[in-house]
Amino acid sequence: MITSDKEILTCVRGATIEFDTRPHNTKHLQSAFSVEESAIIDSEIAKLLSKNIIETTNHDPYEVISNIFIRPK
């Protein structure tokens, strides 16, 4: 670990949000990709995993998965 400063770690890791109750995701959005798009997405995910930018996780019944990141600019 580079630092143990709580303020810096909060900025780097992101802010946390405390909820009174657990939010529930009622919509299950699913996008359809072409074979070519799926190959590109898989390749980019593999690159991010290999650089430890992202990590694999287990599904959580309360997870919220946003599709906002797959929209063109």
Summary of the structure (lengths in Angstrom):
residues: 73
radius of gyration: 16.3
end to end distance: 34.9
largest distance: 45.1
contacts: 80
relative contact order: 0.12
helix: 37%
strand: 0%
